[in-house]
Amino acid sequence: MSGPLPAGSPSAPDPWKGLRAVMAAVLILESITVLLALLVVTKIDSSRLSIGLVLTLAVAMIAAIRFLARPWGVGLVMALQLGMLSSGLLVGALGALGLVFMFVWVVLLLMRRDVARKMELGQLPGQRS
């Protein structure tokens, strides 16, 4: 029976990498959903401002994936979420999507806090002896 892998070994699992992958996947799904909202926006309000807002949000979400590993990356994502919520004043569909995805991001941030707490206490599976 072998003991746990040392934290610095190359095959020790990195919980932050896994969590960042989940966050990146959610951002991709969110950007696809925002782009699908473009179909609704063009039927209801086909102004250039509304269409530009939808496209800008989708591109910004895809670009934000690059910065998830940075200390301010999650703050950037939350700023995008607030931007999406506030854009609901102009495009109602984006506001509704913003509420749904804000809930998803709150759950992800709670999971992030739980991972940090368990890591600090040494309770992650890779840290147990």
C-alpha positions in Angstrom: 0.0 0.0 0.0 1.4 3.3 -1.0 0.9 6.6 0.8 -0.4 9.9 -0.7 1.7 11.6 -3.3 3.7 14.6 -2.2 2.1 17.9 -3.1 5.0 18.9 -5.4 5.1 15.6 -7.4 4.1 15.9 -11.0 1.3 13.4 -10.7 -0.4 15.0 -7.7 -3.8 16.2 -8.7 -4.3 20.0 -8.9 -7.8 20.8 -7.6 -7.5 24.4 -9.0 -6.9 23.1 -12.5 -10.0 21.0 -12.4 -12.1 23.9 -11.0 -10.7 26.2 -13.7 -11.7 23.7 -16.4 -15.3 23.6 -15.0 -15.4 27.4 -15.0 -14.0 27.5 -18.6 -16.7 25.0 -19.7 -19.4 27.1 -18.0 -18.1 30.2 -19.8 -18.2 28.4 -23.2 -21.7 27.2 -22.5 -22.8 30.7 -21.4 -21.3 32.3 -24.6 -23.1 29.8 -26.8 -26.3 30.5 -24.9 -25.8 34.3 -25.4 -25.2 33.8 -29.1 -28.4 31.7 -29.3 -30.2 34.7 -27.7 -29.2 36.6 -30.8 -32.0 34.7 -32.6 -34.5 36.1 -30.1 -33.0 39.6 -30.2 -33.2 39.9 -33.9 -36.9 38.9 -33.8 -37.8 41.3 -31.0 -35.4 44.2 -31.4 -33.1 44.2 -34.3 -31.2 47.4 -33.4 -27.5 47.5 -34.0 -27.0 48.3 -30.3 -28.8 45.2 -29.1 -27.0 42.9 -31.6 -23.6 44.5 -30.8 -24.2 44.0 -27.1 -25.0 40.3 -27.5 -21.9 39.8 -29.7 -19.7 41.8 -27.4 -20.8 39.8 -24.4 -20.2 36.5 -26.1 -16.7 37.4 -27.4 -15.8 38.8 -23.9 -16.8 35.6 -22.3 -14.7 33.5 -24.6 -11.8 35.9 -24.1 -12.2 35.7 -20.3 -11.4 32.0 -20.3 -7.7 33.0 -21.0 -7.6 34.8 -17.7 -9.2 32.3 -15.3 -5.8 31.3 -13.9 -5.0 34.9 -12.9 -5.9 36.1 -9.4 -8.3 38.6 -10.9 -9.8 36.2 -13.4 -12.8 35.3 -11.3 -13.5 39.0 -10.7 -13.5 39.6 -14.5 -16.0 36.8 -14.9 -18.2 38.3 -12.2 -18.0 41.7 -13.9 -19.2 40.1 -17.1 -22.1 38.5 -15.2 -23.0 41.9 -13.8 -22.7 43.4 -17.3 -25.1 40.7 -18.5 -27.6 41.4 -15.8 -27.5 45.1 -16.4 -27.9 44.6 -20.2 -31.2 43.1 -19.3 -32.5 46.7 -19.2 -31.8 47.0 -22.9 -32.4 43.3 -24.0 -34.7 41.4 -21.7 -33.5 38.0 -22.9 -30.0 38.8 -21.7 -31.3 39.8 -18.2 -33.1 36.5 -17.9 -30.0 34.5 -19.0 -28.0 36.7 -16.6 -30.1 35.6 -13.7 -29.7 31.9 -14.5 -26.0 32.1 -15.0 -25.5 34.3 -12.0 -26.9 31.4 -10.0 -24.6 29.0 -11.7 -21.6 31.2 -10.9 -22.6 31.6 -7.2 -22.6 27.8 -6.9 -19.2 27.6 -8.6 -17.8 30.2 -6.2 -19.2 28.3 -3.3 -17.5 25.2 -4.6 -14.3 27.2 -5.0 -14.5 28.3 -1.4 -15.1 24.7 -0.3 -12.1 23.4 -2.2 -9.9 26.2 -0.6 -11.2 25.3 2.9 -10.6 21.6 2.4 -7.2 22.2 0.9 -6.2 24.3 3.9 -7.4 21.6 6.3 -5.6 18.9 4.3 -8.9 17.0 3.6 -8.6 16.7 -0.2 -8.2 13.1 -1.5 -4.7 13.8 -2.7 -3.7 15.1 0.8 -5.0 12.2 2.9 -2.6 9.8 4.4 
